[in-house]
Amino acid sequence: MSSRVLLIEDEKNLVELLRGYLEREGFEVHAAYEGDAALKTARELKPDVVVLDWMLPGLDGLEVLRRLRGFSEAYVIMLTARSEELDKISGLSAGADDYLTKPFSPGELVARVRAMLRRPRSGRSQEPEEPPIELGELRIDPGAREVRVRGEPVELTAIEFELLRVLASRPGFVFSRARLLERVWGERYFGSDHVVDVHIANLRKKIEEVPAEPRYIETVRGVGYRMARK
C-alpha cells in the first residue's frame, strides 16, 4: 500500500513539480492550497507525511502545524523561504520533524520523505514488549506508550516519547546526537541534528520540575545526552 503524502502549498506550480517527483517514486499524493482546507483534508486522509509551507493564505503554516499536531502523528517537513535559526526552532518546537529552505531540490525532498518512512512511528508492534521503566518519580510504559511523573500522566508527541524511551533504556549511557537521530528518526535521516536539541528542550518542559535544572535528562557538553540514574 502506497504511503500518503499531503502537500500543503499555495504555489501550484511547485505542487505539481513535487507531485510528479513523489508519484514517480510510488507515493499517493494529495494537495491543499490553504490552511483550513489542509486541516480538513488531513483529518479525512490521515497522511503518513505532510509537506507544509510556512507562508499560506489564511492560517499560516505554523498555526496549521499546531492544529495538525492535535490529531495527527504524520511526519511533517516544513518548507519556507525563511532561514533564520529562530524560525527553524519555532517550526521544530511546534512539531515539525524536518525543515527545508527554499529553493531546494525536489530530489532532496523525496529522499527525506523516504528516510522518515523507513522507521514508521507506530511500527514497534513486531518488537518484544518492553516492561515499564521507573526512574524516581518518572514512569515510562513502552507497551501502553504512557508516561507519568509523580503519578500524573504526561502528554508527549510520538517523537518525544520515542526519544525518552531510548534515553531511559540505558540510564547513565551517553547518547550522541547522531546516535539519537539514528535510533529515533531512522538511520537514513540526514536533516539537521538541531532537531534533537529542540525535542529534548520540549521533553524537559514536560517532565522536569525545573527545565533549566534537569533531574532526568542530562546534557553532556560536546557529546549529547543521557538519562540520570535514579
RODO-2510 file (C-alpha; in nm, 4 decimals, decimal comma):
residues 230
     n   res          X          Y          Z
     1     m     0,0000     0,0000     0,0000
     2     s     0,1432     0,3384    -0,1050
     3     s     0,2349     0,5894     0,1632
     4     r     0,0214     0,9031     0,1532
     5     v     0,1794     1,2446     0,1191
     6     l    -0,0207     1,5652     0,1683
     7     l     0,1305     1,8752     0,0047
     8     i     0,0138     2,1990     0,1687
     9     e     0,1472     2,4762    -0,0534
    10     d    -0,0162     2,7711    -0,2309
    11     e     0,2331     2,7768    -0,5213
    12     k     0,0523     2,5480    -0,7644
    13     n     0,3497     2,5130    -0,9974
    14     l     0,5615     2,3876    -0,7073
    15     v     0,2845     2,1496    -0,6015
    16     e     0,2715     1,9939    -0,9485
    17     l     0,6509     1,9664    -0,9651
    18     l     0,6678     1,7898    -0,6286
    19     r     0,3646     1,5757    -0,7127
    20     g     0,5425     1,4473    -1,0222
    21     y     0,8587     1,3541    -0,8330
    22     l     0,6696     1,1853    -0,5491
    23     e     0,4298     0,9923    -0,7720
    24     r     0,7195     0,8594    -0,9787
    25     e     0,8560     0,7169    -0,6528
    26     g     0,5276     0,5395    -0,5830
    27     f     0,3679     0,7765    -0,3313
    28     e    -0,0025     0,8598    -0,3222
    29     v    -0,0071     1,2402    -0,3375
    30     h    -0,2813     1,4848    -0,2333
    31     a    -0,2698     1,8638    -0,2209
    32     a    -0,4280     2,1555    -0,0368
    33     y    -0,3610     2,5225    -0,1063
    34     e    -0,4652     2,6974     0,2159
    35     g    -0,4746     2,6222     0,5867
    36     d    -0,8375     2,5443     0,6690
    37     a    -0,8786     2,3151     0,3697
    38     a    -0,5487     2,1475     0,4546
    39     l    -0,6639     2,0600     0,8068
    40     k    -0,9926     1,9210     0,6768
    41     t    -0,8063     1,7099     0,4199
    42     a    -0,5565     1,5870     0,6805
    43     r    -0,8388     1,4695     0,9093
    44     e    -1,0037     1,2767     0,6275
    45     l    -0,6906     1,1489     0,4536
    46     k    -0,4727     1,0550     0,7553
    47     p    -0,1472     1,1117     0,5605
    48     d     0,1824     0,9472     0,6507
    49     v     0,3813     1,2597     0,5599
    50     v     0,2799     1,6254     0,5367
    51     v     0,4884     1,8719     0,3360
    52     l     0,3846     2,2104     0,4754
    53     d     0,4668     2,5592     0,3501
    54     w     0,5249     2,8245     0,6173
    55     m     0,3574     3,1079     0,4233
    56     l    -0,0049     3,0221     0,3410
    57     p    -0,3157     3,2323     0,2775
    58     g    -0,5488     3,2348     0,5770
    59     l    -0,3910     3,0277     0,8524
    60     d    -0,0133     3,0354     0,8276
    61     g     0,1885     2,7154     0,8238
    62     l     0,2890     2,7394     1,1894
    63     e    -0,0725     2,7586     1,3052
    64     v    -0,1677     2,4749     1,0698
    65     l     0,1119     2,2676     1,2251
    66     r    -0,0026     2,3396     1,5814
    67     r    -0,3591     2,2347     1,4989
    68     l    -0,2427     1,9343     1,2980
    69     r    -0,0484     1,8061     1,5977
    70     g    -0,3764     1,7969     1,7912
    71     f    -0,4960     1,4979     1,5890
    72     s    -0,2154     1,3654     1,3675
    73     e     0,1231     1,1993     1,4152
    74     a     0,2170     1,2315     1,0480
    75     y     0,5752     1,3253     0,9751
    76     v     0,5926     1,6956     0,8871
    77     i     0,8505     1,8647     0,6649
    78     m     0,8230     2,2421     0,6643
    79     l     0,9049     2,4397     0,3502
    80     t     0,9969     2,8036     0,3840
    81     a     1,1960     3,0901     0,2418
    82     r     1,2998     3,1716     0,5993
    83     s     1,6441     3,0541     0,7021
    84     e     1,6859     3,2236     1,0402
    85     e     1,7632     2,9949     1,3334
    86     l     1,4697     3,1277     1,5372
    87     d     1,2243     3,0331     1,2617
    88     k     1,3650     2,6809     1,2460
    89     i     1,3310     2,6466     1,6224
    90     s     0,9700     2,7714     1,6057
    91     g     0,8793     2,5127     1,3432
    92     l     1,0521     2,2245     1,5207
    93     s     0,9066     2,3248     1,8579
    94     a     0,5559     2,3255     1,7124
    95     g     0,6020     1,9666     1,5985
    96     a     0,7810     1,9645     1,2629
    97     d     1,0212     1,6765     1,2037
    98     d     1,2335     1,8365     0,9352
    99     y     1,2871     2,1687     0,7611
   100     l     1,3753     2,2633     0,4025
   101     t     1,4607     2,6177     0,2994
   102     k     1,3591     2,7334    -0,0489
   103     p     1,4974     2,6927    -0,3062
   104     f     1,5569     2,3196    -0,2631
   105     s     1,5931     2,0148    -0,4848
   106     p     1,2735     1,8097    -0,5306
   107     g     1,5002     1,5055    -0,5230
   108     e     1,6193     1,6025    -0,1754
   109     l     1,2606     1,6316    -0,0550
   110     v     1,1821     1,2827    -0,1881
   111     a     1,4940     1,1443    -0,0175
   112     r     1,3917     1,2962     0,3154
   113     v     1,0391     1,1594     0,2860
   114     r     1,1792     0,8133     0,2189
   115     a     1,4219     0,8397     0,5120
   116     m     1,1401     0,9271     0,7524
   117     l     0,9225     0,6395     0,6382
   118     r     1,1992     0,3856     0,6949
   119     r     1,1082     0,3951     1,0630
   120     p     0,7289     0,4248     1,0987
   121     r     0,6258     0,5844     1,4253
   122     s     0,3828     0,3117     1,5178
   123     g     0,5922     0,0285     1,3829
   124     r     0,7030    -0,1209     1,7120
   125     s     0,4409    -0,3979     1,7188
   126     q     0,6874    -0,6564     1,5884
   127     e     0,9344    -0,5944     1,8714
   128     p     0,9170    -0,7778     2,2060
   129     e     0,7068    -0,5915     2,4590
   130     e     0,9210    -0,3861     2,6943
   131     p     0,8494    -0,3713     3,0671
   132     p     0,7750    -0,0333     3,2271
   133     i     1,0778     0,1770     3,3222
   134     e     1,0765     0,3551     3,6582
   135     l     1,3317     0,6255     3,7352
   136     g     1,2472     0,8047     4,0559
   137     e     0,9113     0,9720     4,0064
   138     l     0,9216     0,9134     3,6295
   139     r     0,7424     0,6050     3,4912
   140     i     0,7573     0,5105     3,1233
   141     d     0,5366     0,2299     2,9909
   142     p     0,6544     0,1437     2,6350
   143     g     0,3730    -0,1068     2,5773
   144     a     0,0962     0,1395     2,6613
   145     r     0,3042     0,4332     2,5339
   146     e     0,2292     0,6203     2,8544
   147     v     0,4444     0,8463     3,0699
   148     r     0,3695     0,9564     3,4247
   149     v     0,5525     1,1959     3,6557
   150     r     0,4594     1,1748     4,0244
   151     g     0,1609     0,9658     3,9167
   152     e     0,0268     1,2302     3,6770
   153     p     0,0007     1,1470     3,3040
   154     v     0,2185     1,3484     3,0665
   155     e     0,1140     1,4032     2,7049
   156     l     0,4044     1,3526     2,4643
   157     t     0,4258     1,3574     2,0867
   158     a     0,5355     1,0343     1,9166
   159     i     0,8891     1,1661     1,8645
   160     e     0,9157     1,2904     2,2249
   161     f     0,8020     0,9526     2,3581
   162     e     1,0465     0,7576     2,1419
   163     l     1,3321     0,9898     2,2373
   164     l     1,2533     0,9488     2,6073
   165     r     1,2192     0,5704     2,5710
   166     v     1,5598     0,5421     2,4044
   167     l     1,7332     0,7553     2,6695
   168     a     1,5616     0,5686     2,9548
   169     s     1,6528     0,2291     2,8113
   170     r     2,0145     0,2824     2,9284
   171     p     2,0362     0,5206     3,2261
   172     g     2,3826     0,6716     3,2561
   173     f     2,4750     0,5929     2,8957
   174     v     2,5653     0,8974     2,6876
   175     f     2,3826     0,9069     2,3544
   176     s     2,5370     1,1330     2,0916
   177     r     2,3008     1,3420     1,8796
   178     a     2,3928     1,1265     1,5791
   179     r     2,3007     0,8100     1,7659
   180     l     1,9689     0,9553     1,8814
   181     l     1,8909     1,0607     1,5249
   182     e     1,9608     0,7064     1,4074
   183     r     1,7558     0,5422     1,6832
   184     v     1,4571     0,7786     1,6747
   185     w     1,4450     0,9312     1,3265
   186     g     1,5982     0,6392     1,1352
   187     e     1,9433     0,5541     1,0031
   188     r     1,8844     0,7262     0,6695
   189     y     1,7784     1,0592     0,8237
   190     f     2,0124     1,3359     0,7132
   191     g     1,8456     1,6558     0,8347
   192     s     1,9972     1,8864     1,0960
   193     d     2,0876     1,7327     1,4326
   194     h     1,9477     2,0540     1,5871
   195     v     1,6105     1,8758     1,5845
   196     v     1,7364     1,6618     1,8759
   197     d     1,8064     1,9678     2,0926
   198     v     1,4629     2,1147     2,0243
   199     h     1,2804     1,7945     2,1192
   200     i     1,4960     1,7492     2,4307
   201     a     1,4008     2,1037     2,5363
   202     n     1,0324     2,0215     2,4820
   203     l     1,0666     1,6989     2,6832
   204     r     1,2275     1,8812     2,9735
   205     k     0,9393     2,1295     2,9848
   206     k     0,7001     1,8375     3,0248
   207     i     0,8800     1,6051     3,2674
   208     e     1,1152     1,8264     3,4694
   209     e     1,0049     2,0387     3,7658
   210     v     1,2675     2,2988     3,6702
   211     p     1,3584     2,2511     3,3000
   212     a     1,6683     2,4699     3,3350
   213     e     1,7935     2,2375     3,6122
   214     p     1,7013     1,8916     3,4786
   215     r     1,6942     1,5913     3,7123
   216     y     1,6270     1,3326     3,4431
   217     i     1,7742     1,4272     3,1056
   218     e     2,1296     1,5498     3,1485
   219     t     2,3392     1,7321     2,8880
   220     v     2,6903     1,6033     2,8285
   221     r     2,8587     1,9027     2,6682
   222     g     3,0125     1,8419     2,3303
   223     v     2,8683     1,4897     2,3132
   224     g     2,4932     1,4561     2,3645
   225     y     2,2503     1,3481     2,6364
   226     r     2,1985     1,0806     2,8995
   227     m     1,9249     0,9738     3,1365
   228     a     2,0292     1,0201     3,5001
   229     r     2,0423     0,7095     3,7177
   230     k     1,7824     0,7251     3,9939
***
